Amino acid sequence: MRKVKATNPELIELISFLKKQSRENKAEIWRDIAERLAKPRRQGIALNLSRLNRYTQKNDTVVVPGKVLATGELSHPITIAAFAFSGRAKEKINTANGKCISFADLIKKNPAGSDIKIIG
């Protein structure tokens, strides 16, 4: 059986970047996130704001190895790094004084990956 790989160039580049940062910073969290992103699309993660609200506290930093969707409300500010955000989810996160950031920004801010929750 033929091995199918991701064809999204942004996703391929992100996985490579995360693996490189894992080696350079000796932080296994980035490799774990890269492996989760490399899974087949049918096993991809789509996470609603209601779940993020339920499993986070105020000012937590969260990584979602997939897409953040807008169902539910966010009642406290959190920082979220994800592969993709729906437009409405970004609006709701910003309304709750939260932040939507890229993986590159998160790694620049916290190269060791300490105090980060992976949800999804």
Backbone as JSON Lines, residues from 0, in Angstrom:
{"i":0,"aa":"M","n":[0.83,-1.17,0.0],"ca":[0.0,0.0,0.0],"c":[0.89,1.25,0.0]}
{"i":1,"aa":"R","n":[0.52,2.24,-0.78],"ca":[1.31,3.45,-0.92],"c":[1.11,4.37,0.26]}
{"i":2,"aa":"K","n":[2.17,4.98,0.76],"ca":[2.09,5.91,1.88],"c":[1.67,7.27,1.35]}
{"i":3,"aa":"V","n":[0.6,7.81,1.91],"ca":[0.1,9.1,1.48],"c":[0.63,10.16,2.42]}
{"i":4,"aa":"K","n":[1.16,11.23,1.86],"ca":[1.71,12.32,2.64],"c":[0.83,13.55,2.49]}
{"i":5,"aa":"A","n":[1.02,14.5,3.4],"ca":[0.3,15.76,3.31],"c":[0.71,16.48,2.03]}
{"i":6,"aa":"T","n":[-0.24,17.15,1.4],"ca":[0.07,17.88,0.18],"c":[-0.03,19.39,0.38]}
{"i":7,"aa":"N","n":[-0.5,19.82,1.53],"ca":[-0.59,21.24,1.82],"c":[0.81,21.77,2.09]}
{"i":8,"aa":"P","n":[1.32,22.68,1.24],"ca":[2.71,23.15,1.41],"c":[2.93,23.88,2.74]}
{"i":9,"aa":"E","n":[1.92,24.6,3.22],"ca":[2.05,25.28,4.51],"c":[2.2,24.28,5.65]}
{"i":10,"aa":"L","n":[1.43,23.2,5.59],"ca":[1.48,22.17,6.61],"c":[2.82,21.45,6.59]}
{"i":11,"aa":"I","n":[3.31,21.12,5.42],"ca":[4.6,20.45,5.28],"c":[5.71,21.33,5.85]}
{"i":12,"aa":"E","n":[5.68,22.61,5.52],"ca":[6.68,23.55,6.02],"c":[6.61,23.69,7.54]}
{"i":13,"aa":"L","n":[5.4,23.74,8.1],"ca":[5.22,23.86,9.54],"c":[5.74,22.62,10.26]}
{"i":14,"aa":"I","n":[5.46,21.43,9.75],"ca":[5.94,20.2,10.37],"c":[7.46,20.17,10.37]}
{"i":15,"aa":"S","n":[8.08,20.54,9.26],"ca":[9.53,20.59,9.18],"c":[10.11,21.6,10.17]}
{"i":16,"aa":"F","n":[9.48,22.77,10.25],"ca":[9.93,23.82,11.17],"c":[9.85,23.35,12.62]}
{"i":17,"aa":"L","n":[8.76,22.7,12.99],"ca":[8.59,22.21,14.37],"c":[9.63,21.15,14.72]}
{"i":18,"aa":"K","n":[9.92,20.25,13.79],"ca":[10.93,19.22,14.04],"c":[12.31,19.85,14.21]}
{"i":19,"aa":"K","n":[12.61,20.84,13.41],"ca":[13.9,21.54,13.51],"c":[14.02,22.24,14.86]}
{"i":20,"aa":"Q","n":[12.96,22.92,15.29],"ca":[12.98,23.62,16.57],"c":[13.1,22.63,17.73]}
{"i":21,"aa":"S","n":[12.51,21.47,17.58],"ca":[12.61,20.43,18.6],"c":[14.07,20.01,18.79]}
{"i":22,"aa":"R","n":[14.77,19.84,17.69],"ca":[16.19,19.46,17.76],"c":[17.04,20.59,18.33]}
{"i":23,"aa":"E","n":[16.82,21.81,17.85],"ca":[17.64,22.95,18.27],"c":[17.44,23.31,19.73]}
{"i":24,"aa":"N","n":[16.2,23.27,20.19],"ca":[15.89,23.69,21.56],"c":[15.81,22.54,22.55]}
{"i":25,"aa":"K","n":[16.02,21.31,22.03],"ca":[15.92,20.11,22.87],"c":[14.59,20.09,23.63]}
{"i":26,"aa":"A","n":[13.52,20.37,22.91],"ca":[12.17,20.41,23.48],"c":[11.29,19.43,22.71]}
{"i":27,"aa":"E","n":[10.96,18.32,23.35],"ca":[10.17,17.27,22.7],"c":[8.75,17.7,22.38]}
{"i":28,"aa":"I","n":[8.26,18.76,23.02],"ca":[6.88,19.19,22.77],"c":[6.67,19.57,21.3]}
{"i":29,"aa":"W","n":[7.68,20.18,20.67],"ca":[7.52,20.6,19.27],"c":[7.47,19.39,18.35]}
{"i":30,"aa":"R","n":[8.23,18.33,18.66],"ca":[8.18,17.1,17.86],"c":[6.82,16.42,18.02]}
{"i":31,"aa":"D","n":[6.29,16.42,19.24],"ca":[4.98,15.83,19.49],"c":[3.9,16.54,18.67]}
{"i":32,"aa":"I","n":[3.95,17.86,18.65],"ca":[2.97,18.64,17.87],"c":[3.14,18.36,16.38]}
{"i":33,"aa":"A","n":[4.39,18.27,15.91],"ca":[4.64,17.97,14.49],"c":[4.07,16.61,14.11]}
{"i":34,"aa":"E","n":[4.24,15.62,14.99],"ca":[3.7,14.28,14.7],"c":[2.17,14.3,14.67]}
{"i":35,"aa":"R","n":[1.56,15.08,15.55],"ca":[0.09,15.18,15.54],"c":[-0.41,15.87,14.27]}
{"i":36,"aa":"L","n":[0.32,16.87,13.79],"ca":[-0.07,17.55,12.56],"c":[0.14,16.66,11.33]}
{"i":37,"aa":"A","n":[1.06,15.72,11.41],"ca":[1.38,14.86,10.27],"c":[0.4,13.71,10.1]}
{"i":38,"aa":"K","n":[-0.51,13.54,11.03],"ca":[-1.48,12.44,10.93],"c":[-2.38,12.65,9.71]}
{"i":39,"aa":"P","n":[-3.0,11.58,9.24],"ca":[-3.91,11.71,8.09],"c":[-5.03,12.71,8.37]}
{"i":40,"aa":"R","n":[-5.54,13.3,7.33],"ca":[-6.56,14.33,7.46],"c":[-7.82,13.85,8.18]}
{"i":41,"aa":"R","n":[-8.18,12.61,7.97],"ca":[-9.39,12.09,8.63],"c":[-9.21,11.98,10.14]}
{"i":42,"aa":"Q","n":[-7.97,12.0,10.61],"ca":[-7.69,11.99,12.04],"c":[-7.36,13.39,12.56]}
{"i":43,"aa":"G","n":[-7.57,14.4,11.71],"ca":[-7.26,15.78,12.08],"c":[-8.14,16.28,13.22]}
{"i":44,"aa":"I","n":[-7.68,17.31,13.87],"ca":[-8.36,17.84,15.04],"c":[-9.1,19.12,14.68]}
{"i":45,"aa":"A","n":[-10.37,19.16,15.03],"ca":[-11.18,20.38,14.93],"c":[-11.76,20.6,16.32]}
{"i":46,"aa":"L","n":[-11.38,21.69,16.94],"ca":[-11.7,21.92,18.34],"c":[-12.56,23.16,18.49]}
{"i":47,"aa":"N","n":[-13.63,23.05,19.28],"ca":[-14.51,24.19,19.52],"c":[-14.04,25.0,20.72]}
{"i":48,"aa":"L","n":[-14.42,26.28,20.72],"ca":[-14.07,27.17,21.83],"c":[-14.64,26.68,23.16]}
{"i":49,"aa":"S","n":[-15.79,26.02,23.13],"ca":[-16.38,25.53,24.37],"c":[-15.44,24.56,25.09]}
{"i":50,"aa":"R","n":[-14.76,23.7,24.35],"ca":[-13.82,22.77,24.96],"c":[-12.59,23.5,25.5]}
{"i":51,"aa":"L","n":[-12.11,24.49,24.75],"ca":[-10.98,25.28,25.24],"c":[-11.35,26.0,26.52]}
{"i":52,"aa":"N","n":[-12.57,26.53,26.58],"ca":[-13.03,27.23,27.77],"c":[-13.1,26.28,28.97]}
{"i":53,"aa":"R","n":[-13.53,25.06,28.73],"ca":[-13.7,24.07,29.79],"c":[-12.37,23.6,30.38]}
{"i":54,"aa":"Y","n":[-11.34,23.45,29.55],"ca":[-10.08,22.85,29.99],"c":[-8.93,23.83,30.2]}
{"i":55,"aa":"T","n":[-9.21,25.13,30.2],"ca":[-8.15,26.1,30.41],"c":[-8.51,27.05,31.55]}
{"i":56,"aa":"Q","n":[-7.48,27.7,32.04],"ca":[-7.65,28.74,33.06],"c":[-7.24,30.07,32.44]}
{"i":57,"aa":"K","n":[-7.45,31.14,33.19],"ca":[-7.1,32.48,32.73],"c":[-5.6,32.55,32.44]}
{"i":58,"aa":"N","n":[-5.25,33.14,31.29],"ca":[-3.87,33.38,30.85],"c":[-3.07,32.11,30.55]}
{"i":59,"aa":"D","n":[-3.72,30.99,30.27],"ca":[-3.02,29.79,29.84],"c":[-2.53,29.96,28.41]}
{"i":60,"aa":"T","n":[-1.51,29.19,28.06],"ca":[-1.03,29.11,26.69],"c":[-1.37,27.72,26.17]}
{"i":61,"aa":"V","n":[-2.09,27.67,25.04],"ca":[-2.62,26.42,24.52],"c":[-2.17,26.22,23.08]}
{"i":62,"aa":"V","n":[-1.86,24.97,22.73],"ca":[-1.55,24.6,21.35],"c":[-2.64,23.65,20.87]}
{"i":63,"aa":"V","n":[-3.18,23.94,19.7],"ca":[-4.17,23.07,19.06],"c":[-3.56,22.59,17.75]}
{"i":64,"aa":"P","n":[-3.18,21.31,17.65],"ca":[-2.6,20.8,16.4],"c":[-3.7,20.51,15.37]}
{"i":65,"aa":"G","n":[-4.38,21.53,14.97],"ca":[-5.49,21.42,14.03],"c":[-6.17,22.77,13.89]}
{"i":66,"aa":"K","n":[-7.5,22.74,13.8],"ca":[-8.27,23.96,13.56],"c":[-9.14,24.29,14.77]}
{"i":67,"aa":"V","n":[-9.23,25.58,15.09],"ca":[-10.09,26.06,16.17],"c":[-11.38,26.58,15.53]}
{"i":68,"aa":"L","n":[-12.51,26.05,16.01],"ca":[-13.82,26.44,15.5],"c":[-14.56,27.3,16.54]}
{"i":69,"aa":"A","n":[-15.64,27.96,16.13],"ca":[-16.26,29.0,16.94],"c":[-17.42,28.55,17.82]}
{"i":70,"aa":"T","n":[-17.8,27.31,17.84],"ca":[-18.94,26.9,18.65],"c":[-18.61,27.05,20.13]}
{"i":71,"aa":"G","n":[-19.5,27.72,20.85],"ca":[-19.3,27.95,22.27],"c":[-18.75,29.34,22.53]}
{"i":72,"aa":"E","n":[-18.52,29.62,23.8],"ca":[-18.02,30.92,24.21],"c":[-16.71,30.75,24.96]}
{"i":73,"aa":"L","n":[-15.93,31.81,24.99],"ca":[-14.67,31.84,25.74],"c":[-14.83,32.92,26.8]}
{"i":74,"aa":"S","n":[-14.75,32.52,28.08],"ca":[-15.04,33.46,29.16],"c":[-13.8,34.04,29.82]}
{"i":75,"aa":"H","n":[-12.62,33.63,29.38],"ca":[-11.39,34.17,29.97],"c":[-10.32,34.28,28.88]}
{"i":76,"aa":"P","n":[-9.34,35.18,29.07],"ca":[-8.31,35.35,28.04],"c":[-7.29,34.21,28.06]}
{"i":77,"aa":"I","n":[-7.01,33.66,26.89],"ca":[-5.96,32.65,26.74],"c":[-5.2,32.95,25.45]}
{"i":78,"aa":"T","n":[-4.01,32.41,25.35],"ca":[-3.2,32.52,24.14],"c":[-3.26,31.18,23.43]}
{"i":79,"aa":"I","n":[-3.65,31.22,22.15],"ca":[-3.83,29.98,21.39],"c":[-2.96,30.0,20.14]}
{"i":80,"aa":"A","n":[-2.2,28.93,19.96],"ca":[-1.46,28.71,18.72],"c":[-2.1,27.5,18.05]}
{"i":81,"aa":"A","n":[-2.49,27.66,16.8],"ca":[-3.14,26.57,16.07],"c":[-2.74,26.64,14.6]}
{"i":82,"aa":"F","n":[-2.96,25.52,13.9],"ca":[-2.67,25.52,12.47],"c":[-3.64,26.43,11.73]}
{"i":83,"aa":"A","n":[-4.91,26.45,12.15],"ca":[-5.91,27.28,11.48],"c":[-6.98,27.72,12.48]}
{"i":84,"aa":"F","n":[-7.58,28.85,12.21],"ca":[-8.68,29.39,13.0],"c":[-9.82,29.73,12.05]}
{"i":85,"aa":"S","n":[-11.05,29.48,12.46],"ca":[-12.17,29.99,11.68],"c":[-12.26,31.5,11.96]}
{"i":86,"aa":"G","n":[-12.85,32.22,11.04],"ca":[-12.96,33.67,11.2],"c":[-13.72,34.06,12.45]}
{"i":87,"aa":"R","n":[-14.81,33.39,12.7],"ca":[-15.65,33.68,13.86],"c":[-14.92,33.33,15.16]}
{"i":88,"aa":"A","n":[-14.12,32.26,15.15],"ca":[-13.36,31.88,16.34],"c":[-12.35,32.96,16.7]}
{"i":89,"aa":"K","n":[-11.68,33.52,15.7],"ca":[-10.74,34.62,15.95],"c":[-11.45,35.8,16.6]}
{"i":90,"aa":"E","n":[-12.62,36.13,16.09],"ca":[-13.39,37.25,16.66],"c":[-13.72,36.99,18.12]}
{"i":91,"aa":"K","n":[-14.2,35.78,18.43],"ca":[-14.58,35.46,19.81],"c":[-13.38,35.45,20.74]}
{"i":92,"aa":"I","n":[-12.24,34.97,20.27],"ca":[-11.03,34.95,21.09],"c":[-10.58,36.38,21.38]}
{"i":93,"aa":"N","n":[-10.59,37.23,20.37],"ca":[-10.2,38.62,20.56],"c":[-11.18,39.35,21.47]}
{"i":94,"aa":"T","n":[-12.46,39.04,21.39],"ca":[-13.47,39.65,22.26],"c":[-13.21,39.29,23.72]}
{"i":95,"aa":"A","n":[-12.71,38.09,23.98],"ca":[-12.41,37.64,25.34],"c":[-11.01,38.1,25.78]}
{"i":96,"aa":"N","n":[-10.39,39.0,25.02],"ca":[-9.04,39.51,25.29],"c":[-7.96,38.44,25.17]}
{"i":97,"aa":"G","n":[-8.24,37.41,24.4],"ca":[-7.26,36.36,24.15],"c":[-6.41,36.71,22.93]}
{"i":98,"aa":"K","n":[-5.47,35.83,22.6],"ca":[-4.58,36.05,21.46],"c":[-4.54,34.82,20.58]}
{"i":99,"aa":"C","n":[-4.57,35.03,19.28],"ca":[-4.36,33.97,18.29],"c":[-2.97,34.21,17.71]}
{"i":100,"aa":"I","n":[-2.06,33.26,17.92],"ca":[-0.7,33.45,17.43],"c":[-0.27,32.26,16.59]}
{"i":101,"aa":"S","n":[0.8,32.46,15.83],"ca":[1.33,31.38,15.0],"c":[2.31,30.54,15.83]}
{"i":102,"aa":"F","n":[2.65,29.38,15.31],"ca":[3.61,28.53,15.99],"c":[4.98,29.21,16.05]}
{"i":103,"aa":"A","n":[5.35,29.93,15.0],"ca":[6.65,30.62,14.99],"c":[6.73,31.65,16.12]}
{"i":104,"aa":"D","n":[5.65,32.42,16.31],"ca":[5.63,33.4,17.39],"c":[5.7,32.73,18.76]}
{"i":105,"aa":"L","n":[5.01,31.61,18.9],"ca":[5.02,30.89,20.18],"c":[6.42,30.35,20.48]}
{"i":106,"aa":"I","n":[7.09,29.81,19.48],"ca":[8.43,29.27,19.69],"c":[9.42,30.39,19.99]}
{"i":107,"aa":"K","n":[9.24,31.53,19.34],"ca":[10.11,32.68,19.62],"c":[9.92,33.15,21.06]}
{"i":108,"aa":"K","n":[8.68,33.15,21.52],"ca":[8.35,33.6,22.88],"c":[8.75,32.57,23.93]}
{"i":109,"aa":"N","n":[8.63,31.27,23.61],"ca":[8.86,30.2,24.59],"c":[9.55,29.02,23.89]}
{"i":110,"aa":"P","n":[10.86,29.11,23.61],"ca":[11.54,28.06,22.85],"c":[11.57,26.7,23.55]}
{"i":111,"aa":"A","n":[11.57,26.68,24.87],"ca":[11.61,25.41,25.6],"c":[10.25,24.73,25.64]}
{"i":112,"aa":"G","n":[9.19,25.48,25.38],"ca":[7.85,24.9,25.38],"c":[7.31,24.64,26.78]}
{"i":113,"aa":"S","n":[7.77,25.39,27.75],"ca":[7.3,25.15,29.13],"c":[5.95,25.83,29.36]}
{"i":114,"aa":"D","n":[5.15,25.23,30.23],"ca":[3.83,25.74,30.6],"c":[2.89,25.88,29.41]}
{"i":115,"aa":"I","n":[2.94,24.92,28.49],"ca":[2.06,24.92,27.33],"c":[1.19,23.69,27.41]}
{"i":116,"aa":"K","n":[-0.12,23.87,27.17],"ca":[-1.05,22.74,27.14],"c":[-1.34,22.39,25.68]}
{"i":117,"aa":"I","n":[-1.31,21.09,25.38],"ca":[-1.74,20.62,24.06],"c":[-3.14,20.08,24.24]}
{"i":118,"aa":"I","n":[-4.08,20.66,23.52],"ca":[-5.47,20.23,23.62],"c":[-5.93,19.77,22.24]}
{"i":119,"aa":"G","n":[-6.5,18.58,22.19],"ca":[-7.02,18.1,20.94],"c":[-6.74,16.67,20.68]}
